[in-house]
Every structure is written in C-alpha cells, then in structure tokens.
C-alpha cells in the first residue's frame, strides 16, 4: 500500500523495517529471535533518524506499529512529514497476518488478545497522528486514495 501511495504522490517509498533488515543483514523475525525487541527497537530508531536527511514531505514512510513507543521516533516522524495512522480491528489485523509468520510479537497462542493489548498500550501514542484511517475491509487502493485525499485537503 505504501508503494502504491508513493507512486500516486510521486514520492520515494521507504519502509523502516526494510532499512533495519538492510543494516543488520537479518530479517525482522530473526532479529527478534536472536537479539530481542530492545535490539530491534534500537535499530528501528536509527532507521527513523536516517529519514531526517530527506526533505520534509518527500517520502512515504511505512513503519511498524511499535515505532511510536519511543519519543524520539515520534519527534522525527513529525519533523519529516504528516503521520497517518492506519487502524484496523484486532480481528482484521489477525486475519491479515495469519499466514505471514513475520510478526514476532504476535507469534504463539491467542494472537488476537496480544493485538488488543498492544493496541491498548499504544493508544496514547497513536493519538498524536495527523490523520487516522480505518483500513478494516478496505483494499490497498481504497486506503491509498483516502490518504491521498488527506494530503490534498491539507
């Protein structure tokens, strides 16, 4: 979806997870398995910090939902552009990730309960977004179009 939006807006697409993977030479699930969440979050923060070298508004950046847990990440993201929260129901999130196996924090039993708990813990940070879009039951094209409308009305 981020790539689709970037193409529509004629901006460069950057995924912070991909930046972390490139910097470490490891996949995100393997980073979590070998080194844990704290190690990943440190690398994620470095990836976010690297976005400052781009002109504000020149990127479409995809992040994981936990990027907001660090104040510095929130500050950098605000500095480089508008923040759009893509929200979905816990059921929808679980449905989307059920076959990927690439969400280390949701592996194991009761992923829906884990999603609910994470959303609840992150809610105070999510409130600082510029725009919020509910993506439940929407296609990537629909969501990209809604985001584009947000930017056009700004």
N, C-alpha and C positions, 0 to 999 in steps of 0.2 A: 504494500500500500504506500509506503514511503517513497519508493522509487517511482510509482505512478504519479504521486503528488509532485515530486521534484520535477518530473518531465513536464507536467502541466504548468508548473510555475516557472519553468526554465531555470531551475536552481540545482546545485550539486546535492546529491544524497549521501549522507554519512550515517552509519549505524555504529553506535558506541560499542556494542558487543563485538562487532567485526574489528574495530580498532584494537580492542583488548586481545582478541584472538591473534591478530597480526603481530602485535607487540610481544606476545608471550609464546607464539607458535603452538598454542594449545586451544582446544575448543572450550567454550564456557563450561559445559558439564565436566570436562576433565580438570579444569582449574578448580572447580568446587570440590571434586573428588580428591584431588591430590593436595590442594593447599587451603581449601575452605573459603567461606564467604568473605571474611575480612580481607584476605589477599585479593580476591576478585574486586571488592569494593574499592580498594586502593588503586588497582589498575584502571577501573572504571573512572575514578576521579581524575586520573592522569589523562585519560581519553577525553573526558569532558573539558578539562583545562586546555587541551590542544585545540579546541574549537575557537578559542579566542583569537587565533591568528587569521581567521576569516572575517570578512566584512560583515557587520550585523545584518541579518536578513538575507544572506547569500546562500544559506544552506537549508535543507530539510533534514532534520536530525531525528533518527529513531533511537530511543533509549529503552531500557528495561524499566519496569515499574518501580524498582527499588532505588533508582538513581536519585530520587528526591530525598532519600534518607540522610544525605549529607548536605549541610547548609551551603558549603562551598559550591557543590554541584548546582544547587538551585540558583545561586547568585550568578554563576557563569552562564547558565542557560537563559536566565532573564536578560543578561547583558547582550547575548548574541542574537536574540530574537524573541518571538512570541512562543509561548508554551501552550500546546493544545493537549488536553487530557483526553485520551481515548478510553472511555469507560465501557464496560460490558458486565452483564450479570455474572455471578460466580459460576452458574451452570454453563453459560456460554463460554467462559474462559476455559473451563474444564473440557468442554466439548472440543474446543479449538486445539488444545494441547494434548489431547488424549493419545494420539499416535506419534507425537514427535519425540518424547522422551528427553527433550533438551531443556527442561526446566527443573534444575536440581532441587530447588526449594519445594517443589511440588511432588517429587517422587515419593513413593511409599503409599501407605493406606490413607484413605479419606482426603484426597486432594481438594475436594470442594470445601471441606472445613478449613483446610490450610489457606485456600484462596480467600475465604471470608475473613479469617483472622488477619491476613496480610492487608487486605483492603481496609479493614477497620483501623489497623495500626498506621497505615499510610494516609488515611483520610485527611488529617490536619495539614499534611504537606501538599496533597493534591488540590486543596482549596486555593492554592496560590497560582493556579494556571490562569492564562488569559482567556482561553475558550475551553469548553467541555463538550464533547460529542459522545452520545451513546451509540456504540457500534453494534449493539445486540441485534442480530438478524439482518444486518446490512452487509452489502458486498463492499469490497475494497474500493470499487469505483464510486459507490454512493458516499462512502466516508470521505474519500479524496475530494469529491465535489463539495461536500459540506465544509470541509476545511478550507477549500479554495474560496468559498463564499465568505467565510470568516475574515480572510485576508482582504478580500475585495471590499468588505464593509468597514474596514478599519481605516 
